[in-house]
Amino acid sequence: MNALRFRRAAVAVAAAALLPLSLAACSDSGSDASSSGSTPEASATEESSPSADEGTTAAAPFGPACASVPKDGAGSFDGMAKDPVATAASNNPALSTLVAAVKQAGLVDTLNNAKDITVFAPTNDAFAKIPKADLDKVLADKEQLTSILTYHVVGQKLTPEQLNDGSFETLQKGMITTKGSGDDYTVNDSSKVVCGNVPTANATVYIVDTVLMPK
């Protein structure tokens, strides 16, 4: 009987000695998992969160005239983004007068082959503001027409933020000024951007409601 009691007491002592070690092991394991962030939830969060250096999405086209741009096809924003600027403009019915003028001046290849430019593109209505006799005279004078058209082109891609209060040299070598913020911008204090930040394969286009005239 004494021997049996002794064995039970020995087992109890051994169990009591092992319990703190087991608790310590469990505590250490939980601490490691927490500090390493290797829980399934943490891993999923890390994998799904974009890294800070992936950049942000470019601003979308803006302005009231953007609503009339086709939703699909070559004349849509996605379609224009695939073509160089003169070709892209030819697929937009609102720019047909500009496209005709560019062809008349022999500037199609010049614009299509340029890299990273900004084009301020007057609408048909913008050209209609010019008296017909004056417009016909300009269209018949290739040198003057080229001067006017290249005055609408800046040799770098401009973001909307750069237009807030900017001054830029054009391919014609004259200067244009821009002012505004948000979705409201003017060029040379007279021409309003009606659909801005339109991407093409080699240019950013800002469609304007008035033809810009170099000094």
LINDAGI-V671873 format. One record per backbone hydrogen bond with DSSP energy under -0.5 kcal/mol. CO is the residue of the C=O (numbers start at 0). NH is the residue of the N-H. Records with the same first field share a line. If there is no record, write none. Layout:
# LINDAGI-V671873
CO: NH / NH
This chain:
# LINDAGI-V671873
0: 4
1: 5
2: 6
3: 7
4: 8
5: 9
6: 10
7: 11
8: 12
9: 13
10: 14
11: 15
12: 16
13: 17
14: 18
15: 19
16: 20
17: 21
18: 22
19: 23
20: 24
21: 25
22: 26
23: 27
24: 28
25: 29
26: 30
27: 31
28: 32
29: 33
30: 34
31: 35
32: 36 / 37
38: 42
39: 43
40: 44
41: 45
42: 46
43: 47
44: 48
50: 53
51: 54
61: 195
62: 65
63: 66
64: 67
65: 68
69: 76
72: 75 / 78
75: 79
76: 80
77: 81
78: 81 / 82
79: 82 / 200
82: 200
83: 87
84: 88
85: 89
86: 90
87: 90
88: 91
90: 92
91: 94
92: 95
93: 123
94: 98
95: 99
96: 100
97: 101
98: 102
99: 103
100: 104
101: 105 / 106
102: 105
106: 110
107: 111
108: 112
109: 113
116: 203
117: 153
118: 120 / 205
119: 121
120: 207
122: 126
123: 127
124: 128
125: 128 / 210
126: 129
130: 134
131: 135
132: 136
133: 137
134: 138
135: 139
136: 140
137: 140
139: 141
140: 144
141: 145
142: 146
143: 147
144: 148
145: 149
146: 150
148: 151
149: 152 / 170 / 171
151: 119
152: 170
153: 117 / 155
155: 157
158: 161 / 162
159: 162
160: 163
162: 165
163: 179
165: 177
167: 175
168: 154
169: 172
173: 169
175: 167
176: 187
177: 165
178: 185
180: 183
182: 184
183: 180
184: 192
185: 178
186: 189 / 190
189: 191
190: 186
191: 193 / 208
193: 64 / 65
194: 206
195: 61
196: 198
197: 204
201: 116
202: 199
203: 118
204: 197 / 206
205: 120
206: 193 / 194
207: 122
211: 213
